[in-house]
Amino acid sequence: HAGQFDWGFPYFADLKGTRDFTVILRSDEDYFDLTEAIRLVKEVIAAVDSKVNEHEKRRRLKEFHGRMDNKSIMMMKNGQIFAREDLLRRRLIHDGALQLKNTQGRLKEVHALLLSDVFVFLQEKDQKYVFAMLDQRSTVISLQKLIVREVANEERGLFLITAGIEKPEMMEVLASSKDERNTWMQLIQEDEDEGIPSETEDDKRQLETKAKEMRGERNLLN
């Protein structure tokens, strides 16, 4: 793995302050050549690490695809049908175990896949994956106009608010820890910023207003 060579850079940093090192590098040109070479090596290592990570994410996505039930499909809120094959048409950004809270407050164990433009929740059934079932709601969520907010009284929790549709919905999700929750929130936001067309400021204000209203209604119910 390319990262194994990283030990050399701290060593170089310590070495360049010594008298022997300045004797070896007898001119500014020598020093420039070496530091430029170090910079280029760092760039190559970063590029290799990126490719390795990309390859690993692709392999992992194929694993989920291979374990999915052929007949499992899910209708998204916009009416689009999302099937097993649709996984491979996207990039995997992050995955991990989460819990979904239903309207009765019960928790369902799921495995979440954050893809390039959708958030997918899977559950295991007969040693295969199927799209998770939750109160007759879609568990394949478009990232477009998706609002993500912390749950005020639960440090592991986040709300996923689909505010860009006629009837907004809010899903409460729990991670294994506060740090894991923060990681999911950051990656979702970065994914939205990278892959989804940005809304106007007016759109953002309207979406935020809807999100606040929905959180207020949920607090009253609780």
KEGUMI-963040 format. One line per 3 residues: number of its first residue (from 0); their letters; for each residue y, x, z of C-alpha. Coordinates in Angstrom, 3 decimals. Example, Ala and Ser with C-alpha at 12.3 -4.5 7.8 and 13.67 -1.06 7.14 Angstrom:
2
0	as	-4.500:12.300:7.800; -1.060:13.670:7.140;
This chain:
222
0	hag	0.000:0.000:0.000; 3.410:1.373:-0.939; 4.872:0.839:2.539;
3	qfd	2.675:3.655:3.930; 5.155:6.187:2.506; 8.061:4.840:4.584;
6	wgf	7.413:7.492:7.266; 9.053:10.075:5.013; 12.529:8.586:5.164;
9	pyf	13.184:8.902:8.928; 11.831:12.460:8.686; 14.310:13.188:5.896;
12	adl	17.145:11.742:7.977; 16.279:14.044:10.919; 15.760:17.073:8.708;
15	kgt	19.027:16.893:6.787; 21.045:17.568:9.965; 19.341:20.911:10.674;
18	rdf	20.637:24.369:9.724; 17.502:25.238:7.743; 17.933:22.141:5.621;
21	tvi	21.544:23.022:4.738; 20.396:26.522:3.742; 17.741:25.052:1.443;
24	lrs	20.317:22.803:-0.167; 22.799:25.452:-1.226; 25.087:23.188:-3.174;
27	ded	26.388:19.639:-3.249; 24.481:19.228:-6.494; 21.178:20.002:-4.744;
30	yfd	21.968:17.509:-2.027; 22.985:14.846:-4.530; 19.805:15.369:-6.584;
33	lte	17.576:15.019:-3.533; 19.338:11.952:-2.076; 19.307:10.334:-5.519;
36	air	15.572:11.030:-5.793; 15.021:9.480:-2.335; 17.029:6.405:-3.376;
39	lvk	14.961:5.986:-6.535; 11.693:6.348:-4.619; 12.856:3.660:-2.173;
42	evi	13.630:1.357:-5.105; 10.182:1.928:-6.608; 8.466:1.245:-3.268;
45	aav	10.491:-1.955:-2.790; 9.574:-3.107:-6.308; 5.883:-2.365:-5.748;
48	dsk	5.913:-4.184:-2.388; 7.557:-7.172:-4.056; 4.896:-7.272:-6.787;
51	vne	2.089:-6.939:-4.229; 3.565:-9.810:-2.200; 3.968:-11.927:-5.331;
54	hek	0.359:-11.267:-6.328; -0.868:-12.163:-2.819; 1.077:-15.461:-2.861;
57	rrr	-0.399:-16.307:-6.267; -3.917:-15.529:-5.033; -3.391:-17.659:-1.923;
60	lke	-2.092:-20.602:-3.967; -5.208:-20.394:-6.164; -7.301:-20.540:-2.963;
63	fhg	-5.676:-23.819:-1.931; -6.094:-25.140:-5.477; -9.778:-24.191:-5.428;
66	rmd	-10.396:-25.955:-2.109; -8.602:-29.182:-3.041; -10.491:-32.384:-3.740;
69	nks	-10.282:-33.087:-7.497; -9.523:-36.760:-6.879; -6.722:-36.266:-4.367;
72	imm	-3.316:-37.330:-5.697; -0.015:-38.268:-4.080; 2.851:-40.378:-5.378;
75	mkn	6.257:-38.863:-4.644; 9.265:-40.986:-3.665; 10.609:-40.811:-7.219;
78	gqi	7.371:-42.367:-8.555; 6.022:-39.097:-9.955; 2.301:-38.458:-9.419;
81	far	1.517:-35.064:-7.887; -2.039:-33.809:-8.398; -4.112:-30.718:-7.646;
84	edl	-3.198:-29.033:-10.942; 0.518:-29.320:-10.152; 0.121:-26.670:-7.440;
87	lrr	-0.447:-23.922:-10.008; 2.694:-24.882:-11.930; 4.786:-23.648:-9.005;
90	rli	5.333:-20.543:-6.890; 4.197:-20.355:-3.262; 7.059:-19.358:-0.974;
93	hdg	5.411:-19.818:2.438; 2.494:-21.619:4.064; 1.235:-22.302:7.550;
96	alq	-0.056:-24.814:10.087; 2.331:-27.566:11.188; 2.114:-30.947:12.904;
99	lkn	3.517:-34.207:11.539; 4.613:-36.943:13.950; 3.865:-40.514:12.880;
102	tqg	5.867:-43.619:13.789; 3.709:-44.128:16.924; 4.497:-40.605:18.087;
105	rlk	1.004:-39.241:17.414; 0.665:-35.766:15.936; -1.366:-34.922:12.829;
108	evh	-2.516:-31.354:12.140; -1.634:-30.303:8.593; -1.300:-27.194:6.469;
111	all	2.089:-26.985:4.790; 2.861:-25.331:1.456; 6.483:-24.574:0.666;
114	lsd	6.542:-24.288:-3.131; 9.397:-23.489:-5.506; 10.683:-27.080:-5.661;
117	vfv	8.512:-29.210:-3.347; 7.152:-29.253:0.206; 3.450:-30.222:0.319;
120	flq	1.400:-31.243:3.367; -2.388:-30.983:3.190; -5.141:-31.996:5.609;
123	ekd	-8.795:-30.984:5.725; -11.443:-33.580:4.903; -15.135:-32.753:4.433;
126	qky	-14.296:-29.029:4.169; -11.835:-29.692:1.351; -8.075:-30.170:1.267;
129	vfa	-6.487:-33.517:0.419; -2.868:-34.607:0.523; -2.068:-35.646:4.094;
132	mld	-1.676:-39.331:4.952; 1.251:-40.362:7.164; 2.350:-44.001:7.649;
135	qrs	1.955:-44.756:3.929; 4.672:-42.185:3.202; 4.575:-39.463:0.589;
138	tvi	3.619:-36.040:1.911; 4.835:-34.255:-1.223; 8.583:-33.961:-0.751;
141	slq	11.097:-32.814:-3.347; 13.509:-30.152:-2.102; 16.313:-31.736:-4.093;
144	kli	18.774:-33.331:-1.657; 16.443:-32.591:1.241; 18.262:-32.079:4.542;
147	vre	16.636:-29.987:7.283; 17.856:-30.258:10.869; 16.682:-29.183:14.321;
150	van	15.298:-31.775:16.738; 17.689:-31.855:19.684; 15.122:-32.247:22.475;
153	eer	12.248:-30.249:20.934; 12.750:-26.537:20.232; 9.692:-26.409:17.942;
156	glf	10.728:-29.458:15.931; 12.634:-30.079:12.720; 13.602:-33.184:10.796;
159	lit	13.043:-33.378:7.038; 15.465:-36.011:5.729; 15.085:-37.189:2.135;
162	agi	18.615:-38.493:1.737; 18.906:-38.463:-2.047; 17.014:-41.723:-2.580;
165	ekp	17.890:-45.404:-2.139; 15.957:-45.726:1.112; 16.265:-42.433:2.985;
168	emm	13.301:-41.346:5.096; 13.018:-38.924:7.970; 9.908:-36.968:8.885;
171	evl	9.548:-35.097:12.178; 7.629:-31.829:11.951; 6.540:-29.484:14.741;
174	ass	5.865:-25.772:14.330; 3.818:-23.610:16.700; 6.919:-21.987:18.238;
177	kde	10.700:-21.945:18.088; 10.638:-18.731:16.019; 8.201:-20.256:13.527;
180	rnt	10.401:-23.371:13.292; 13.420:-21.168:12.550; 11.455:-19.279:9.879;
183	wmq	10.542:-22.530:8.120; 14.144:-23.773:8.264; 15.490:-20.524:6.818;
186	liq	12.919:-20.375:4.003; 13.451:-24.027:3.050; 17.206:-23.469:2.880;
189	ede	16.801:-20.296:0.799; 14.342:-22.069:-1.498; 16.788:-24.955:-1.996;
192	deg	19.661:-22.557:-2.697; 17.623:-20.603:-5.252; 15.733:-23.275:-7.152;
195	ips	17.622:-26.546:-6.859; 20.945:-27.386:-8.543; 23.670:-27.480:-5.903;
198	ete	25.396:-30.740:-5.022; 29.142:-31.281:-5.048; 30.995:-31.158:-1.736;
201	ddk	31.296:-34.954:-1.849; 27.526:-35.285:-2.302; 26.948:-32.945:0.640;
204	rql	29.252:-34.991:2.889; 27.464:-38.218:1.940; 24.045:-36.683:2.561;
207	etk	25.121:-35.292:5.922; 26.476:-38.705:6.956; 23.132:-40.328:6.083;
210	ake	21.277:-37.646:8.037; 23.416:-38.206:11.149; 22.888:-41.969:10.946;
213	mrg	19.125:-41.534:10.704; 18.997:-39.085:13.618; 21.063:-41.518:15.678;
216	ern	18.647:-44.361:14.897; 15.658:-42.161:15.838; 17.294:-41.242:19.174;
219	lln	17.831:-44.923:19.979; 14.165:-45.650:19.263; 13.109:-42.804:21.524;
